Amino acid sequence: MKVFVSFDERYDRDLYEQFIEQSARPGSSFEVVRDGSSAMRTKGWSDHPRMNIRSADEVVFLCGEHTNESLRMTVELDIAREEQKPYILVWGRRDRMCTKPEGALPGDGMYSWARDILENQMATTLRGSKPRVIPESYKRRPDPGKRRPEPTKPEQAAETASQVRPPQDSGGS
């Protein structure tokens, strides 16, 4: 699985380096496409991360104490949504209060950074983002011996309903 990594370059580059190390270990289920470190000084700078996010299967946001202040991470979150890429937020620092990027939804959970938890959550998020494909062998086939009733027009339905109703009692006996 290819992942794009978003992080706060000013405060959390060490988290990114740890993530790269983890992806290089034997048995890792993911590889980093490119990171989100691109200079924001140039016009059209968001085209660079957009291309990398587009080529990734999923986006991982490494959250630290100042993530909510990172304009770049906010923009990358917006791009991930525009490109309809699944994403997860990872609690990057165990001993500190980490924040979500601006614009993160209240229901966006932040997951612990343990190898098993991270890889399982990435796989679950990716699997949940793909449309379910139902094999032809599991689909219902119409029974050739049964004939489906013809759809009725609204007037016919009203006419049929009036024929089915029992006569109303006029109240005089």
ZAKOL-692318 format. One record per residue: residue number from 1; residue in three letters; y, z, x of N, C-alpha, C, O in turn. Coordinates in pm, whole numbers, plus 50000, padded with zeros to 5 digits. Atoms other than C-alpha are relative to their C-alpha. Last residue first. Layout:
<sites>
(site NUM 'ALA' (Y Z X) (Y Z X) (Y Z X) (Y Z X)) ...
</sites>
This chain:
<sites>
(site 173 'SER' (50138 50000 50044) (50155 51066 42063) (49987 50015 49854) (49876 50018 49802)) (site 172 'GLY' (50013 49974 50146) (50493 50956 42195) (49856 49997 49959) (49792 49893 49970)) (site 171 'GLY' (49964 49865 50035) (50541 50997 42574) (49984 50031 49852) (49989 50149 49816)) (site 170 'SER' (49863 50002 50049) (50549 50628 42657) (50045 50139 49956) (50162 50158 49924)) (site 169 'ASP' (49997 49934 50130) (50240 50669 42875) (50145 50007 49953) (50232 50053 50027)) (site 168 'GLN' (49933 49870 50005) (50251 50421 43158) (50003 50052 49858) (50019 49976 49762)) (site 167 'PRO' (49887 49998 50092) (49992 50148 43178) (50059 50139 49994) (49988 50240 49997)) (site 166 'PRO' (50041 49968 50137) (49778 50172 43490) (50120 50002 49908) (50232 50028 49954)) (site 165 'ARG' (49948 49875 50055) (49910 49987 43794) (49946 50025 49860) (49938 49934 49778)) (site 164 'VAL' (50089 49889 49965) (49684 49716 43940) (50045 50130 49935) (49961 50217 49909)) (site 163 'GLN' (50124 50017 50074) (49855 49421 43773) (49905 50118 50020) (49822 50148 49934)) (site 162 'SER' (49972 49970 50140) (50196 49540 43889) (49874 49985 49916) (49859 50052 49813)) (site 161 'ALA' (49980 49857 50017) (50069 49559 44248) (50025 50035 49854) (49977 50138 49806)) (site 160 'THR' (50130 49936 49991) (49933 49204 44235) (50013 50149 49975) (49929 50208 49907)) (site 159 'GLU' (50072 50040 50120) (50269 49070 44116) (49863 50068 49997) (49820 50118 49892)) (site 158 'ALA' (49940 49925 50110) (50454 49264 44387) (49926 49971 49870) (49903 50062 49790)) (site 157 'ALA' (50036 49860 49979) (50217 49130 44656) (50054 50085 49885) (49985 50174 49837)) (site 156 'GLN' (50139 49983 50038) (50246 48778 44520) (49958 50146 50012) (49882 50197 49929)) (site 155 'GLU' (50006 50008 50147) (50625 48794 44533) (49857 50024 49951) (49835 50090 49850)) (site 154 'PRO' (49948 49878 50065) (50617 48926 44894) (49990 49994 49848) (49960 50096 49785)) (site 153 'LYS' (49855 50006 50002) (50392 48638 45009) (50050 50123 49926) (49975 50180 49847)) (site 152 'THR' (49934 50031 50127) (50034 48722 45083) (50150 49995 50017) (50206 50055 50109)) (site 151 'PRO' (49882 49915 50023) (49850 48697 45412) (50069 49957 49871) (50077 49839 49839)) (site 150 'GLU' (49875 50072 49975) (49515 48523 45371) (50117 50097 49978) (50115 50177 49885)) (site 149 'PRO' (49920 50033 50119) (49218 48755 45388) (50130 49932 50042) (50188 49962 50146)) (site 148 'ARG' (49886 49911 50019) (49012 48730 45706) (50077 49960 49876) (50091 49841 49848)) (site 147 'ARG' (49877 50075 50017) (48680 48555 45676) (50112 50099 49975) (50101 50186 49889)) (site 146 'LYS' (49899 49933 50083) (48378 48721 45818) (50125 49916 49994) (50171 49860 50094)) (site 145 'GLY' (50047 49994 50138) (48085 48513 45942) (50101 50063 49906) (50096 50040 49785)) (site 144 'PRO' (49988 50132 50064) (48262 48408 46266) (49955 50002 49854) (49998 49916 49777)) (site 143 'ASP' (50132 50029 50053) (48315 48776 46359) (50009 49867 49927) (50083 49856 49829)) (site 142 'PRO' (50011 50010 50146) (48637 48783 46560) (49858 49961 49960) (49794 49879 50024)) (site 141 'ARG' (50005 50142 50038) (48591 48891 46921) (49988 49995 49848) (49917 50076 49788)) (site 140 'ARG' (50068 50031 50125) (48702 49229 47033) (50007 49852 49973) (50108 49786 49994)) (site 139 'LYS' (49914 50033 50113) (48802 49256 47398) (49916 49970 49877) (49806 49916 49887)) (site 138 'TYR' (49971 49881 50079) (48580 49437 47644) (50084 49971 49877) (50101 50059 49792)) (site 137 'SER' (50126 49948 50056) (48414 49124 47792) (50023 50125 49915) (49937 50160 49834)) (site 136 'GLU' (50038 50076 50119) (48756 48965 47834) (49876 50058 49933) (49864 50057 49811)) (site 135 'PRO' (50091 50112 49976) (48857 49234 48080) (49958 49934 49869) (49947 50001 49766)) (site 134 'ILE' (50125 49977 50072) (49155 49442 47973) (49910 49879 50024) (49945 49766 49991)) (site 133 'VAL' (50067 50127 50026) (49435 49443 48228) (49866 50032 49935) (49784 50105 49990)) (site 132 'ARG' (50146 49993 50005) (49658 49745 48217) (49944 49864 49963) (49990 49799 49869)) (site 131 'PRO' (50055 50017 50135) (50014 49677 48321) (49848 50003 50005) (49786 49955 50100)) (site 130 'LYS' (50055 50134 50023) (50104 49822 48660) (49946 49989 49858) (49889 50084 49805)) (site 129 'SER' (49892 50097 50018) (50337 50119 48692) (49950 49860 49968) (50026 49775 49922)) (site 128 'GLY' (49934 49984 50130) (50070 50382 48633) (50108 49897 49973) (50146 49876 49858)) (site 127 'ARG' (50095 50040 50103) (49861 50256 48927) (50064 50007 49861) (50041 49919 49778)) (site 126 'LEU' (50016 50145 49992) (50161 50277 49160) (49907 49950 49890) (49936 49850 49824)) (site 125 'THR' (49875 50061 50044) (50248 50629 49048) (49988 49847 50000) (50032 49781 49906)) (site 124 'THR' (49988 49980 50145) (49887 50744 49078) (50125 49932 49946) (50119 49867 49841)) (site 123 'ALA' (50099 50086 50064) (49845 50592 49426) (50011 50011 49847) (50002 49910 49777)) (site 122 'MET' (49957 50138 49980) (50171 50749 49549) (49903 49905 49929) (49947 49810 49864)) (site 121 'GLN' (49888 50025 50091) (50074 51082 49393) (50050 49857 50014) (50085 49793 49914)) (site 120 'ASN' (50050 50004 50138) (49734 51081 49562) (50113 49966 49903) (50094 49886 49812)) (site 119 'GLU' (50076 50125 50017) (49887 50987 49900) (49944 49988 49858) (49944 49878 49802)) (site 118 'LEU' (49913 50118 49990) (50154 51257 49877) (49922 49871 49975) (49966 49787 49896)) (site 117 'ILE' (49916 50004 50121) (49921 51531 49755) (50084 49874 49999) (50093 49805 49898)) (site 116 'ASP' (50084 50031 50116) (49662 51455 50024) (50083 49987 49872) (50064 49894 49794)) (site 115 'ARG' (50058 50135 49991) (49917 51435 50307) (49920 49964 49875) (49940 49857 49817)) (site 114 'ALA' (50129 49975 49937) (50117 51740 50204) (49928 49866 49991) (49937 49797 49890)) (site 113 'TRP' (50037 50091 49893) (50482 51684 50128) (49877 50054 50071) (49887 50116 50178)) (site 112 'SER' (50018 49937 49869) (50523 51855 49798) (49955 49897 50101) (49886 49800 50069)) (site 111 'TYR' (50135 49961 49959) (50635 51639 49507) (49997 50058 50140) (50075 50019 50227)) (site 110 'MET' (49994 50008 49855) (50975 51620 49338) (49868 50058 50051) (49835 50173 50021)) (site 109 'GLY' (50047 49885 49924) (50944 51540 48971) (50015 49977 50149) (50018 49863 50196)) (site 108 'ASP' (50053 50044 49870) (51160 51281 48801) (49960 50124 50079) (50045 50199 50126)) (site 107 'GLY' (50146 49997 49999) (51195 51420 48447) (49937 49952 50129) (49815 49958 50144)) (site 106 'PRO' (50045 49860 50005) (51564 51503 48492) (49847 50012 50007) (49795 50110 50060)) (site 105 'LEU' (50019 49951 50136) (51622 51142 48600) (49953 50145 50002) (49886 50188 50096)) (site 104 'ALA' (50142 49973 50028) (51756 51067 48944) (49990 50060 49861) (50077 50136 49818)) (site 103 'GLY' (50055 50100 50090) (52111 50929 48926) (49851 50018 49974) (49794 49949 49890)) (site 102 'GLU' (49919 50015 50122) (52235 51117 49229) (49938 49890 49915) (49896 49787 49967)) (site 101 'PRO' (49887 50094 49990) (51946 51159 49474) (50078 49999 49868) (50021 50021 49761)) (site 100 'LYS' (50037 50136 50038) (51738 51475 49425) (50120 49908 50024) (50234 49955 50028)) (site 99 'THR' (49936 50055 50119) (51809 51797 49611) (49953 49857 49976) (49906 49789 50068)) (site 98 'CYS' (49975 50144 49991) (51606 52006 49854) (50060 49951 49869) (50034 50009 49763)) (site 97 'MET' (49982 50057 50133) (51631 52385 49878) (50037 49853 50014) (50143 49820 50067)) (site 96 'ARG' (49862 50015 50049) (51499 52483 50218) (50002 49941 49860) (49905 49881 49815)) (site 95 'ASP' (49928 49873 49993) (51179 52616 50379) (50143 49993 49946) (50217 50091 49957)) (site 94 'ARG' (50068 49891 50071) (50947 52335 50278) (50084 50126 49992) (50078 50198 49892)) (site 93 'ARG' (49988 49880 49918) (51182 52055 50377) (49944 50120 49923) (50001 50163 49823)) (site 92 'GLY' (50013 50019 49856) (51107 51703 50258) (50000 50125 50084) (49944 50125 50194)) (site 91 'TRP' (49931 49881 49951) (51034 51755 49889) (49981 50003 50151) (49873 50036 50199)) (site 90 'VAL' (50081 49909 49919) (50923 51399 49811) (50088 50114 50051) (50195 50091 50109)) (site 89 'LEU' (49909 49915 49924) (51068 51191 49528) (49913 50103 50073) (49828 50168 50012)) (site 88 'ILE' (50025 49857 50006) (50847 50912 49400) (50101 50070 50089) (50152 50015 50186)) (site 87 'TYR' (49948 49919 49890) (50917 50552 49313) (49958 50145 49982) (49929 50189 49871)) (site 86 'PRO' (50028 49857 50018) (50772 50271 49108) (50054 50077 50120) (50058 50026 50232)) (site 85 'LYS' (50098 49947 49904) (50952 49941 49155) (49974 50146 49968) (50067 50222 49941)) (site 84 'GLN' (50115 49944 50074) (51122 49776 48859) (49888 50043 50093) (49770 50016 50070)) (site 83 'GLU' (50114 50081 49957) (51357 49573 49083) (49870 50045 49933) (49764 49989 49958)) (site 82 'GLU' (49970 50140 50036) (51655 49718 48895) (49882 49909 50034) (49853 49816 49959)) (site 81 'ARG' (50011 50013 50146) (51497 50065 48918) (50025 49856 49957) (49952 49802 49873)) (site 80 'ALA' (50142 49984 50034) (51438 50037 49293) (49980 49985 49849) (49883 49922 49805)) (site 79 'ILE' (50068 50126 49967) (51792 49900 49335) (49852 50009 49961) (49798 49914 49905)) (site 78 'ASP' (49958 50100 50099) (51943 50201 49153) (49927 49867 50023) (49882 49803 49928)) (site 77 'LEU' (50067 49961 50124) (51740 50438 49372) (50034 49901 49888) (49946 49860 49812)) (site 76 'GLU' (50139 50043 49987) (51858 50246 49679) (49917 50041 49877) (49825 49969 49839)) (site 75 'VAL' (50004 50145 50017) (52220 50287 49565) (49856 49950 50007) (49816 49864 49929)) (site 74 'THR' (49968 50026 50140) (52176 50662 49524) (49991 49851 49970) (49934 49811 49869)) (site 73 'MET' (50121 49968 50076) (52002 50685 49861) (50021 49976 49850) (49930 49933 49780)) (site 72 'ARG' (50102 50101 49976) (52293 50502 50025) (49874 50026 49919) (49816 49932 49863)) (site 71 'LEU' (49967 50120 50078) (52553 50723 49861) (49891 49894 50017) (49853 49827 49921)) (site 70 'SER' (50023 50125 49928) (52389 51034 50005) (50024 49880 49908) (49946 49854 49816)) (site 69 'GLU' (49872 50047 49947) (52545 51349 49856) (49987 49862 50066) (50088 49803 50106)) (site 68 'ASN' (49911 50029 50113) (52248 51437 49631) (50137 49948 50045) (50214 49899 49963)) (site 67 'THR' (50038 50127 50063) (52020 51406 49934) (50095 49962 49887) (50128 49844 49871)) (site 66 'HIS' (49878 50074 50030) (52206 51685 50118) (49972 49866 49931) (50060 49779 49925)) (site 65 'GLU' (49895 49916 50058) (51934 51953 50137) (50121 49921 49951) (50188 49964 49857)) (site 64 'GLY' (49961 49886 49919) (51650 51709 50192) (50111 50076 49928) (50134 50058 49809)) (site 63 'CYS' (49887 49918 50044) (51465 51451 49988) (50020 50121 50091) (49925 50189 50131)) (site 62 'LEU' (50019 49875 49926) (51246 51178 50134) (50123 50087 49975) (50231 50058 50027)) (site 61 'PHE' (49873 49936 49967) (51259 50908 49865) (49970 50133 50066) (49915 50224 50003)) (site 60 'VAL' (50012 49856 49978) (50945 50692 49862) (50139 50051 50041) (50200 50000 50135)) (site 59 'VAL' (49889 49944 49922) (50963 50342 49712) (49982 50151 50007) (49957 50216 49906)) (site 58 'GLU' (49947 49874 50051) (50652 50152 49597) (50113 50048 50091) (50122 50008 50207)) (site 57 'ASP' (50073 49966 50122) (50476 49819 49637) (50063 50120 49931) (50057 50133 49809)) (site 56 'ALA' (50085 49881 49999) (50731 49695 49888) (49927 50016 49867) (49968 49962 49764)) (site 55 'SER' (50127 50031 49934) (50866 49339 49924) (49904 50119 50004) (49788 50103 50043)) (site 54 'ARG' (50071 50103 50075) (51139 49395 49663) (49864 49970 50062) (49768 49943 49990)) (site 53 'ILE' (50056 49932 50118) (51242 49718 49832) (49918 49901 49919) (49810 49934 49870)) (site 52 'ASN' (50110 49915 49955) (51284 49529 50161) (49934 50074 49884) (49812 50089 49881)) (site 51 'MET' (50110 50088 49957) (51490 49251 50001) (49879 50083 50043) (49765 50048 50012)) (site 50 'ARG' (50056 50064 50121) (51705 49506 49815) (49881 49911 50038) (49777 49914 49971)) (site 49 'PRO' (50102 49914 50061) (51749 49713 50134) (49937 49938 49875) (49820 49963 49846)) (site 48 'HIS' (50106 49968 49904) (51914 49416 50307) (49897 50095 49939) (49778 50062 49939)) (site 47 'ASP' (50098 50109 50004) (52111 49290 50006) (49882 50029 50092) (49768 49993 50061)) (site 46 'SER' (50112 49963 50087) (52279 49633 49974) (49898 49887 49987) (49789 49909 49932)) (site 45 'TRP' (50101 49922 49928) (52494 49559 50281) (49878 50031 49913) (49768 50049 49965)) (site 44 'GLY' (50133 50046 50040) (52678 49286 50088) (49888 50075 50070) (49776 50025 50077)) (site 43 'LYS' (50001 50044 50139) (53001 49352 50275) (49862 49945 49968) (49803 49871 50047)) (site 42 'THR' (49982 50143 50025) (52934 49531 50600) (49995 49969 49851) (49929 50037 49773)) (site 41 'ARG' (49864 50045 49969) (52996 49898 50666) (50024 49855 49961) (50137 49816 49934)) (site 40 'MET' (49930 50023 50126) (52690 50035 50490) (50139 49943 50023) (50217 49931 49929)) (site 39 'ALA' (49859 49962 49995) (52479 49997 50803) (50070 49963 49870) (50060 49850 49822)) (site 38 'SER' (49920 50120 49975) (52113 49975 50721) (50146 50042 49993) (50184 50126 49912)) (site 37 'SER' (49886 49984 49911) (51864 50255 50741) (50066 49866 50028) (50023 49791 50115)) (site 36 'GLY' (49873 50025 50066) (51652 50228 50427) (50118 50010 50093) (50231 50017 50045)) (site 35 'ASP' (49932 49882 50049) (51328 50195 50612) (50133 49961 49938) (50175 49845 49944)) (site 34 'ARG' (49878 49980 49922) (51108 49895 50638) (50064 50125 49945) (50034 50168 49834)) (site 33 'VAL' (49950 50137 49992) (50765 49808 50507) (50121 49998 50091) (50120 49933 50196)) (site 32 'VAL' (49857 50008 50029) (50613 50148 50583) (50045 49857 50023) (50030 49801 50131)) (site 31 'GLU' (49924 50044 49883) (50235 50143 50563) (50146 49985 49958) (50175 49948 49844)) (site 30 'PHE' (49875 50072 50017) (50014 50328 50320) (50060 49959 50134) (50029 50016 50239)) (site 29 'SER' (50014 50103 50104) (49661 50459 50271) (50129 49920 49981) (50138 49839 49888)) (site 28 'SER' (49883 50002 50087) (49647 50652 50598) (49988 49885 49901) (49944 49776 49937)) (site 27 'GLY' (50032 49960 50137) (49293 50682 50729) (50118 50002 49906) (50101 50031 49787)) (site 26 'PRO' (50120 50064 50056) (49393 50678 51094) (49971 50053 49860) (49984 50173 49833)) (site 25 'ARG' (50125 49928 49976) (49747 50806 51146) (49881 49923 49941) (49895 49854 49840)) (site 24 'ALA' (50072 50061 49887) (50031 50552 51156) (49866 50068 50028) (49786 50015 50105)) (site 23 'SER' (50051 50131 50041) (50163 50640 50808) (49917 49933 50110) (49833 49847 50082)) (site 22 'GLN' (50108 49982 50097) (50187 51006 50906) (49941 49866 49959) (49819 49853 49942)) (site 21 'GLU' (50116 49948 49929) (50391 50923 51217) (49880 50013 49906) (49768 49977 49942)) (site 20 'ILE' (50051 50114 49921) (50628 50709 51010) (49875 50044 50076) (49776 49971 50080)) (site 19 'PHE' (50066 50087 50097) (50670 51000 50765) (49938 49880 50071) (49826 49840 50038)) (site 18 'GLN' (50127 49935 50036) (50747 51239 51051) (49921 49911 49904) (49798 49902 49915)) (site 17 'GLU' (50087 50013 49882) (51011 50994 51180) (49864 50065 49975) (49761 50011 50017)) (site 16 'TYR' (50045 50139 49994) (51163 50972 50831) (49903 49981 50115) (49799 49916 50099)) (site 15 'LEU' (50099 50014 50107) (51181 51350 50805) (49940 49859 50001) (49820 49841 49984)) (site 14 'ASP' (50124 49938 49952) (51353 51363 51146) (49890 49992 49894) (49773 49978 49929)) (site 13 'ARG' (50071 50099 49919) (51613 51114 51017) (49868 50058 50051) (49770 49985 50062)) (site 12 'ASP' (50145 49995 50015) (51705 51368 50748) (49923 49893 50079) (49813 49855 50039)) (site 11 'TYR' (50062 49868 49993) (52068 51473 50792) (49847 49998 50012) (49789 50095 50059)) (site 10 'ARG' (49915 49901 49931) (52283 51164 50861) (49927 50133 50022) (49942 50196 50127)) (site 9 'GLU' (50001 50025 49856) (52020 50904 50775) (50078 50106 50078) (50046 50135 50193)) (site 8 'ASP' (49862 49977 49961) (51962 51048 50429) (50005 49992 50153) (49962 50083 50223)) (site 7 'PHE' (49970 49866 49949) (51627 50898 50339) (50148 50007 50036) (50214 49905 50051)) (site 6 'SER' (49857 49971 50010) (51477 50601 50156) (50021 50144 50047) (49949 50235 50007)) (site 5 'VAL' (49962 49860 49987) (51136 50476 50262) (50152 50014 49997) (50223 49952 50075)) (site 4 'PHE' (49865 49998 49946) (50997 50144 50140) (50042 50146 50002) (50019 50216 49904)) (site 3 'VAL' (49894 49916 50056) (50624 50155 50090) (50132 49978 50073) (50136 49955 50193)) (site 2 'LYS' (49877 50011 49922) (50341 49903 50135) (50109 50084 49932) (50131 50072 49812)) (site 1 'MET' (49884 50000 50085) (50000 50000 50000) (50124 50000 50090) (50132 50076 50187)) 
</sites>
